[in-house]
Amino acid sequence: MLCDALARAQTKVSGVTCQVSGKAPDTSHPAPDPALLDASHLMPRTPLLTRDQIEAVATRLWMRHWVELAYQAETSNQPGWLTRDGAALFANSVHPLFGDDVSPVDLLVQSKCAELRDNGETFSARFAELNAHLAGDYKKKEDKGAVNSAIVRQQKQLERDAVQQGNLLPLFIFKRRDGTEMPEPLRNRCVVLIKNLDNALGNTSGRTTMQFNEGLIADAAAAVEAHPPGGLEEFKPLYFWLANHRDKPLIPKSTEQILAEFEKFFELAQSQRT
C-alpha cells in the first residue's frame, strides 16, 4: 500500500510540474486520488520513478519510520507511538528524498502504516505488537504475570471494601460533573474504581473517608459512565499497566491524576496490553 500511495503521489506531482513549466499536463496518467491531496509533493518531481525505484523509496521510508519508533519507545516507554518531536526528527531523516514541503508522516497514515490519533501523534500497532521489549521500562512476561495475578487476587476484597466504605461516605459528594446526583449502583462503581486505582498505584494503606471529595467522585463517574455497565472488567488492563509501570517517572502517582485524564491512560494501557 505504501508503494501504491507513492506511485499515485508522484503522478499528481508530475501533472502539477507540467502546469508550472507552462506545458500541458500529461493526461496519460489517471486522476490523482483525492485522499492524497495533501501529499502532492511526496515524490521527486521529474522524471517519474520506476516501480523498482518506488519500492526502494518505500522501503527506506518504512525502515526510517521504524528506526525512529525504536528511539521513541526507549525514551517514552510507549512502543509504537511517534510524538510530535519524533515526527520532526523522522521527517528530517528522509528530507533528501522529498524536500522541504513534504509530510512523510501523512504518507504513512494514508497508506495505513500508522494511525493518526486525536492529539496529532501517530501510532503503529504492528510495531507495538512486535517490539514491546524496546520500551525502556520493559518487563519480562513472567514478571508482569506475577504482578497481574496479584491484582486479580486483590480485586474481590477491594470490591467488598469499596461497598462498605461507600455506605459510610456522605451522599452530597456523589454528584456528576454537571451536578446531577448518582444512583446507588453508580456510586458503588465509582468507589470500586477509585480503590482499584489506589491499589494499582501501590497506595495499599487505604484511602480515608476524608480523602474522598466531590471532584474525585465526579471524575470517577465520568470514567465509569464512559464504559458500559458491568464494564469494570474492561479496566483490568489499566490496573495491570499501572501496577507494572508505576515506578516510572511518566506515570502519575495518584488516583486523582489518573482520573483527571482517564481516557488518555486507559488508551495507553489498551495499546500496550500483553
C-alpha positions in Angstrom: 0.0 0.0 0.0 2.9 2.3 0.7 4.3 1.8 -2.8 0.8 2.4 -4.4 0.5 5.7 -2.4 3.9 6.8 -3.6 3.1 6.0 -7.2 -0.2 7.9 -7.0 1.5 10.8 -5.3 4.2 11.2 -7.9 1.6 11.0 -10.7 -0.1 14.0 -9.2 3.2 15.9 -8.8 4.1 15.2 -12.4 0.9 16.9 -13.6 1.4 19.9 -11.3 5.0 20.3 -12.5 3.9 20.4 -16.1 1.5 23.2 -15.4 4.1 25.2 -13.6 6.5 24.9 -16.5 3.9 26.0 -18.9 3.5 22.7 -20.6 0.2 20.7 -20.9 -0.2 18.2 -18.1 0.4 14.5 -19.0 -3.1 13.1 -19.3 -1.9 9.6 -19.8 -1.8 9.1 -16.0 -5.0 8.6 -14.0 -6.5 11.4 -12.0 -5.0 11.7 -8.5 -6.7 10.1 -5.5 -8.4 13.0 -3.6 -7.1 11.4 -0.4 -3.6 12.3 -1.5 -4.4 16.0 -2.0 -2.1 16.9 0.9 0.6 14.6 -0.4 1.2 16.4 -3.7 5.0 16.9 -3.0 5.8 13.5 -1.6 7.9 12.4 -4.6 10.7 14.0 -6.6 9.1 15.9 -9.4 10.7 14.5 -12.6 11.2 12.1 -14.1 8.7 9.6 -12.8 10.3 6.8 -10.9 10.1 3.2 -12.0 8.3 0.7 -9.9 11.6 -0.7 -8.6 12.7 2.8 -7.6 9.3 3.4 -5.9 9.8 0.2 -3.9 13.3 1.3 -2.8 11.9 4.7 -1.6 9.0 3.0 0.2 11.5 0.6 1.9 13.7 3.5 3.0 10.7 5.4 4.3 9.3 2.4 6.2 12.7 1.5 7.7 13.4 5.1 8.9 10.0 5.2 10.5 10.7 2.0 12.5 14.2 3.3 13.5 12.6 6.4 14.9 9.9 4.4 16.6 12.6 2.3 18.3 14.3 5.5 19.7 10.9 6.8 20.8 10.0 3.5 22.5 13.1 3.7 24.6 12.7 7.3 25.7 8.9 7.4 26.1 8.2 3.7 27.2 5.4 3.7 24.7 6.3 1.4 21.7 4.5 2.3 18.5 3.9 6.0 19.4 5.6 8.7 17.3 5.4 12.0 19.2 5.5 15.4 17.5 9.2 15.8 18.3 9.8 12.3 16.9 7.9 13.1 13.8 10.1 16.1 13.2 13.2 14.0 13.6 11.8 11.4 11.2 10.9 14.0 8.6 14.4 15.4 8.8 15.9 12.0 8.3 14.0 11.5 5.0 14.3 15.1 3.8 16.7 14.3 0.9 14.0 12.1 -0.6 11.2 14.6 -0.6 12.2 18.2 0.0 11.1 21.0 2.4 7.3 21.0 1.8 6.8 17.3 2.4 4.9 15.4 5.1 6.2 11.8 5.1 4.1 11.2 8.2 0.9 11.9 6.2 2.0 9.4 3.6 2.4 6.7 6.3 -1.1 7.5 7.6 -2.6 7.4 4.1 -1.0 4.0 3.4 -2.2 2.7 6.8 1.4 2.1 8.1 0.4 4.4 11.0 -2.8 5.6 12.6 -3.4 9.3 13.3 -4.7 9.9 16.8 -6.7 12.9 18.1 -3.7 14.5 19.7 -1.9 14.7 16.3 0.5 12.0 17.1 0.6 8.7 15.2 0.6 5.1 16.4 1.9 1.9 14.7 0.0 -1.1 16.2 2.3 -3.5 14.2 5.4 -2.0 15.8 3.9 -2.1 19.2 2.9 -5.7 18.8 6.4 -6.9 17.7 8.6 -4.6 19.8 7.3 -4.2 23.3 10.8 -5.2 24.5 12.2 -2.0 23.2 10.5 0.1 25.9 12.9 1.5 28.5 10.7 0.1 31.2 10.2 -3.3 29.6 9.5 -6.2 32.0 9.6 -9.9 31.2 6.3 -11.6 30.6 6.8 -13.8 33.7 7.3 -10.7 35.9 4.2 -9.0 34.5 2.2 -12.1 35.0 3.1 -12.2 38.7 2.1 -8.6 39.2 -1.2 -9.1 37.2 -2.1 -12.2 39.3 -1.7 -10.2 42.5 -4.0 -7.5 41.1 -6.7 -10.2 40.3 -6.4 -11.8 43.7 -6.9 -8.5 45.4 -10.0 -7.4 43.4 -12.7 -9.2 45.2 -11.6 -7.9 48.6 -11.3 -4.4 47.2 -14.8 -4.6 45.9 -16.2 -5.7 49.2 -14.3 -2.9 51.0 -15.4 -0.4 48.4 -19.1 -1.1 49.0 -18.7 -0.9 52.8 -16.7 2.3 52.6 -19.1 3.8 50.1 -22.0 3.3 52.5 -20.1 5.5 55.1 -19.5 8.4 52.7 -21.8 11.4 52.8 -24.3 11.4 49.9 -23.7 15.0 49.0 -20.3 14.2 47.4 -21.8 11.7 44.9 -22.6 14.1 42.1 -21.6 14.1 38.4 -19.6 16.9 36.8 -22.8 18.5 35.8 -24.1 18.5 39.4 -26.7 15.8 39.0 -27.0 13.1 41.7 -25.9 9.5 41.2 -28.0 6.3 41.7 -26.6 3.8 44.1 -25.1 1.4 41.5 -23.1 4.2 40.0 -21.9 5.3 43.5 -20.6 1.8 44.2 -18.8 1.5 40.8 -17.1 4.9 41.4 -15.7 3.8 44.8 -14.6 0.4 43.4 -12.7 2.2 40.6 -11.0 4.6 43.0 -9.9 1.8 45.3 -8.6 -0.3 42.4 -6.6 2.6 41.1 -5.2 3.3 44.5 -4.1 -0.3 44.8 -2.6 -0.5 41.3 -0.5 2.6 42.1 0.8 1.0 45.3 -1.3 3.0 47.7 -2.3 0.0 49.8 -2.7 1.7 53.2 -6.3 2.6 52.3 -8.0 5.9 51.5 -9.7 7.5 54.4 -13.2 9.0 54.3 -11.8 12.5 54.3 -9.8 11.7 51.2 -13.0 11.3 49.1 -14.4 14.6 47.7 -16.7 15.8 45.1 -14.1 16.3 42.4 -12.7 12.8 42.8 -16.1 11.2 42.7 -17.2 13.3 39.7 -14.1 12.3 37.7 -14.6 8.6 38.6 -18.3 8.9 37.5 -17.2 10.3 34.1 -14.8 7.4 33.7 -17.3 4.7 34.7 -20.1 6.1 32.6 -17.9 6.3 29.5 -17.9 2.5 29.6 -20.8 0.0 29.5 -22.5 -1.2 32.7 -20.6 -4.2 34.1 -17.6 -3.0 32.2 -15.3 -2.9 35.3 -13.6 -5.9 33.8 -12.6 -3.7 31.0 -10.5 -1.6 33.4 -8.2 -4.6 34.3 -5.7 -3.8 31.6 -5.3 -0.3 33.1 -4.8 -1.8 36.6 -2.2 -4.2 35.2 -0.4 -1.5 33.3 -0.3 0.9 36.2 1.0 -1.8 38.6 3.7 -2.7 36.2 4.8 0.8 35.4 4.1 2.8 38.5 7.7 3.3 39.4 8.4 5.1 36.1 8.7 9.0 36.0 6.0 9.4 33.3 3.3 7.6 35.4 1.2 9.8 37.7 1.5 8.8 41.4 -2.1 9.5 42.4 -5.6 8.3 41.5 -6.7 11.9 41.2 -4.2 12.5 38.4 -5.2 9.3 36.6 -8.9 10.1 36.8 -8.4 13.7 35.5 -7.1 12.2 32.2 -8.6 8.8 32.5 -9.2 8.1 28.8 -5.6 9.0 27.9 -4.2 6.5 30.3 -6.9 3.9 29.5 -6.0 4.1 25.8 -2.2 3.8 26.6 -2.9 0.7 28.7 -5.0 -0.9 25.9 -2.4 -0.2 23.3 0.3 -1.8 25.3 -1.6 -4.8 26.8 0.1 -8.2 26.5 
